[in-house]
Amino acid sequence: MDIVEHYRQKTYAEDLEYLDNDLGGLENLASKLETDVHNGILTSTAECLDKRDKQFGTNKKKPFKRTSKKPTLNP
């Protein structure tokens, strides 16, 4: 079983258990991510956001590259 399929089969209760037992709860996870559960990221200066991108990665995806697809004729 691949890792993606295994994750898809997890239940919400299992996710909450993992959050509490392995990650130390929501407050601890937020602290590790240097954020606040009620207010989000505490600063929004470009310098701080760039630092966060380098430290935690970005959630932006590359734009979808369109390709031209020629229609096929069915015989």
C-alpha positions, 0 to 999 in steps of 0.5 A: 500500500502506498503512503498516499492511499494509507493516509486516505484511509485514516479517520478524522479521529486518528488524525486528532489522536496523532495531533495530540499524542505525536505533535503535542496538541494544537498549541504546540504545533502552532508554536513550532510553526511560529504562529498563533491559533487565534491570530495566525502569522503574527507579522506580515512584513516581506522580510518575515514572510520570506524567512518563513518561506525559507524555513517552512516552505511555500504553499504556492504552486507553479502555474499550470502549463497549458498544452495544445491538444489536437482533437482526435477523430474517432473512426 
